């Protein structure tokens, strides 16, 4: 028990910039006003930049041991670019943002890997993906019909792989795998609220719901790099 506690104590100070920038974001823009400016874009992206630095502080090189961290870092970079695109409400920027987040989902899925397979979790995610897309479809037009379908597949695949990593009856599950699992679920919640708000009906307090779950999602996934090198050595 002392080892996880010591790890958490070493991780905590590295997360201070993230929590500070998240607090600044909600203090300045928690009411949902002035959401289409360069200043808003910078403040919105700062928590993700903080998580990039957090990942880098846990080591980075081109060896196989750091493959997981590299993919998570790339996912954060694509997410940050996607955040910037979504600041402006034009449909072209929205689609560019979706493409960036689709690339982020690909990076996270690749990091989580395909083992263990867990077809039961995959089936549940597939059913949810079909259900959500079917519900959103009437509000979509043009390229969004196809882009939305592709993104839906990618994000629910990412969730499936994150959930599949957590094997409660196996001695290889860790708190970091739980973090990536919860992060993936929060990511879906955030994107579902965005989709409902854009394609179906106005969601009350959507801005706070979207951003709080989004930052929680990225935090959970970023935390999963903490012991990724150790887990790599165990599986060799």
N, C-alpha and C positions, 0 to 999 in steps of 0.2 A: 504493500500500500504506500510505502514511503517513496518508492520510485515514481509512480504516477504523480504524486504530490510535488516531488522535486521538479519533474518535467513541467507541470503546470506553473510552478513558481518561476521557472526560467522563461516560459512562453509569455507570461503575463505582461512584463515590461515592453516586450516587442509589439504588443497589441495596443499599447497606449495611444499611438498616433491614429490608429483606426477608430477607436472609441471617441477620441477627441474630435476628429473630422466628422464622424456621424452626428455627434452632439451639435456641432456647429451647423451642419446641414439642416437639422430639424429646428434649431433655434431660428435660423434665418428664413427657412422655406417650409416649415411645417404646416403653415396655413394654406399652402398651394398657390401663393401669389408670385408674380414675376418669374415664371418658369420658362421663359424663352430669351435668355440673355447669356452672354459670354461668362459673366460672373457666376450665374447659376450653374452653367456647364462645368466650370472649374470646381466649384464647391461640391457638386454632385459626383464628380470623378475622383476627388481626393481620397475618399475612403478606399476605393479600389486600388489606387496608386499605393496607399499605405499597406494594403494586403500584398501587393507585388513585392514591396520592400521586405515585408515579413517573410515571404517565401524565399527571397534571395538571401536573407539573413540565416536561413537554415542550410545554406550551401547550394552551390550550383556549378556543375561542370557537364561535360559531354559523355560521361561514363554511364553505363546502364543503370547503376545504382541511383542516379538522379533523373532517370527517364520520367518517373511519376511527377517529380517537382517541375520539370521542364514543361510537361503538358499542362499542369495546373497553372503555371505562370503564363503560358500562351493563352489559356482560357481566360485568365484575368485581363490580359492585354486586349483580346478581342472584345471582351465585355466592356472594357473602358471605352473603346472606340464606339461600340454600340450605344453606350450611355450618351456619348456626345451627339450621335445622330438623332437619338430620340428626344433631345432637348427641343428641337424645332419640329413643328407639327405637320409640315408638308408631307404628303404621302410618299414622295420619293425618299425623303430622309427616314421615314418610318420603315420602309422596305429595306433600305441600307442597314438600318439598325437591326432588323430581324436577321439579315444575312450575317452580320457580325456575331450576333448571339448564337446563330446556328453553328458558326465555326467554333464558338466557345463550347457549345454542347458536344461537338465532335471531339474537342480536346479533352474534356472531362470524361466522356465515355471511353476514349482511348486510354486515359489514365487509370480508370477503374478496372478495365480489362473485361474479359469474357469468362473468367473462372472465379468462383463456381458459377455454373450456368443458371440454376434456379428457375426452371420453366414456370413454376407457379407464380412467382413475382412478375415474370415476363407476361404471363397471360392476364393478370390483373391490370398491369400497365397498358397492355394493348387494348383491353376493354375500355379503360378510362380514356385513352387517346381517341378511340373511335367515337365514344360518347361525347367528349368535349368538342371534337371537330364537327360532328353532326349538329350539335347545338349552336355552334358559332357560324356555320356555313351560310345560313340565310342572310347574315349581315355583311358577308364578304363579297367583293366584286373584283373583276379583272385578275391581275396577277396575284392578288392576295389569296385567291382560292387555292392556287397551287403552292404558293410560298407558305401559306398557313398550314397546309397539309404536311409539307416537308418538315416545317419547324415542329409541328405537333409530334411527328414520328421521332424526331431527334431528341426532343426534351424528355419524352416519356421513355425512350431508350436509355437516356442518361440516368433517369430515376431508377429504372430497372437494374442497371449495372451497379448503382450505388447501394440499393437495397440488397442486392445479391451478395455483396461483399460481407455483409453482417451475418455471420453464422453463429447464432447464440449457443448452439450445442457443440461448437468447435472451439478448440483452444487458440485459434488464430484471430478471433475477433478482438478488436481493441477500441478504446474510446475514440481514437481518431477515425476509425471506420464508422462509428456511430455519428460523428460530426459530419462526415461527408454524406451519410445517408440523410440526416436531418436537413443538411444544407440543400441537397437535391430536392427534397420534398418542399422546402420553403421556396425554392426556385419556381417550382410548378405553381404553387399558390400565388406567387407574385405575378407570373405570366397569365394565369387564369383571370386574375382581377383586371389586368391590363386589357385582355381580350374581351371580357364581359363589358368593361367600361367603353371600349371602342366599337364593338360590333353588336352588342345586345341592348344594354340599358345602363344608365348612369349608376355607378356604384357609390353609395355614401362614403365619404372619407377615403376615397380611392387612393389619393396621393400618399397618405400616411400608410395605408395598408400595403400598397405596392412597394414603397421604398423600404419600409421596416422589414418586410419579408425578404426583399432582395438583398439588403445588406447582411441579414442573418444567413441567407443562402451562401453568399460569397465567403463570409467568415467561416462557416462550417466546412466548406470545401478547402479553403486555404489552410485551416487547421490540420487537415488530413495529411499534410506534407511532413508534419513534425517527426513521425517515426517511419516514414516511407523507406528510408535507407535501411533501417533495422529490419523491417518486414521483407525487403528485397533479399537481404542476406539469409533470412530464415527459409525463404522459398527456393533458394539456389540448390 
